[in-house]
Each structure stands twice: as structure tokens, then as C-alpha cells.
Amino acid sequence: MKHKVIFDTNSIRNAESASDFLGGRKELESFLKMAEIILPDIVIDEIKSQKRKHLVSKRDSFLSNPFHFLRKIDEEGTKNFDIETWISELVNNEKIPHTIIHLTRENALEEIRNLCLENCPPFDESTDRGFKDAYIYITVLDYLKTIGSERVFLVSKDGRLKQAFYGNTQVKVVANFEEFERNTGDYFRELYFIDKLKEELSEEIDPEYIQDIWLNINENWVIKVNTGLKVYFTEVDFSSREILNYTDEDFSKNIDGLKLSGSFGATHSHIAEVSDYDKYFSDQEIIDLVQAATENEQIYWIASDEDVKEFFNTIFQAKQQIIGDELRLSFMEKFK
């Protein structure tokens, strides 16, 4: 199944081309080999607007050019050129296949208004600029509701739009195809890597046994392999893609125990049991633990204890970019 990749305008802007609607075509063609291209409706409309403004400017410049008169070119024909029809034909004749998604929620304007007034991402930190990015942000959130738990990629170089998705483990923001390729797990389902897994785990492994893939606190890959009888967590070097280590320990029990800890002793005990496995934690497990650290009194009352502070600061510092603003500030206040 192909990945779903959503693009913002800056990745595919194409104001000046008279032959194609979408820009960034070389990158888009690379994405097409592995992905379904998805465009928010406002991105389509913005490209239309850019082309319209560009063509009006060029038409006015052309009309003022003396060669218009010298070559006896029909001025009325230039004035009456149907820009809207030309843009529509570019849209209809676009050869790169894509799906358009729409903002659907009824209270979208109110939500965008609140994001602006509270100066939340994707609005700029010190201005009210960011309406288009906020529209894209909510459009993507609406789209996520239609695809279950499937993950998507968003191609954008806008820092505030990327920040708006911090803590949303269903969306991975990448700057370009190179970063997208680094963050896909297709390699780990190929025969070459499967053979290495078989040798390392001494198990018969099929590609469908690979249940999930993510980047850990060391910025290495974690491959979750479920054979039906055992669940393995395998750490793989990000660059070389060599297997570093693995475990079949069910550390989730101690994660749950730590989140629900009812005493200081239990907190220390669960941290001692689970700290050796932090390199296998998923993003959601880390978010849940950080939230527990701010809400469970048995944890944050002993936040200054060396083992407690080291454990939580390690996972927080490594993954704070995925943690929402409110939770991040709350944690920093309690573990300062």
C-alpha cells in the first residue's frame, strides 16, 4: 500500500509556468513511486491565484512593451485573453495524479479565529499571519478522521505549521523527498533486511510480522516484530541500517505501572525495571509517560530524586518536539 503524502503550497508553487499547473515536478514524480499525492483545496486555489496575478502582471507589461506596436500585434486580443479559462485548462490537463481534500467541519472559522487570537501555531509567534497554514492544518485534521489510524506525511518547510502537529503521532512533517524516504520503513520489509532479522532473532520472519516502525530517543529505528507467539523490539542504526540490539521483554507492563504508580517506592521500582528499555519506547509511550509525570503526584513529588529526574529528562529531551506546548511547559515547570 502506498504512503499518503500531503503537500503545502510552498512545495509545489508554480506561478510562472505556462505549460504545467503543479510545480516541483521532479520531486512529485519521485514521490509518485512510493506515495499517493494529496492536496488541500486551498493549495489548489492558491496556485490558481498565483498564476492569475503573474499572468495579469505579464499581460500589462506586454501591453506597455513597444514591440506590441512595432510588431502590429492585436492589442484587443491581448486584453481579452481569457485567463480563467487558461488556468482551468491547466488544472484539467495536469498529468500528475492527485487527490484533493477539503475542510469539512462547520466551526472551522471559529477554530482558526481562536488559534489566531491565542497566537498558537501555525500562526506566527508575534503576528496574526498564518490563516492559510491554519486552514491547511484543520483540513489535514479533518482528513485524518476519514482514514482511521493510518499515518500520513506532510511536505512543508514552514516551521510553525510543523510545530502545529507536534504531539500528533499520525502526521510526520518532512521537508522534501529525501527526508520522506529516510522516514519510511519500506526497506525493512525487503528480503535483504528480513534475512538479517531471521539470523539475528533466530526466528522465521515474514514481512507481515513487522507491526510498526518508528524513530527512538537515539534517532535510530525501532522495528516491532510480532510473530504471533513473540513480540520483538529491534533497534536498527539510522544510517547504516545494521541491527544494534533487540529484546522480547514485555516492558509495557512497567510503563503502565509507572503511569499509575501509587507510591514513591512503586515509582522507583518501575523506573528501575523499565529504564533499560527506553530506547524501544514509541512516541506515544513517551508522551503518555511525560503526561503521567506531570499529573501523578507520586511521580512529580519525587521529581528531584536522581533516578526519577534522569529517566524523565532523558525521554523528554529526546522527544520534546513531539510533545504539545501545554504539556511541554507543564513538564519543564515540574522538572526544572
Buried (B, 14 or more C-beta within 10 A) or exposed (E): EEBBBBBBBBBBBBBEBEEEBBBBBEBBEBBBEBBBBBBBBBBBEBBBBBBBEBBEEEBEEBEEEEEBEEEEEEEEEEEEEEBEEEBEEBEEEEEBEBEEBEBEEEEBEEBBEEBBEEEBBBBBEEEEEBBBBBBBBBBBBBBBEEEEEEBBBBBBEBEBBBBBBBBBBBBBBBEBBEEBBEBBBEBBBEEEBBEBBEEBBEBEBEEEBBEEBBBBBBEBBBBBBEBEEEBBBBBBEEEEBEBBEBBBBEBBEBBBBBBEBEEBEBBBBBBEBBBEBBBBBBBEBBBBBBBBBBEBEBBBEBBEBEEBBEBBBEBBEBBBEBBBEEBBEBBBEBBE
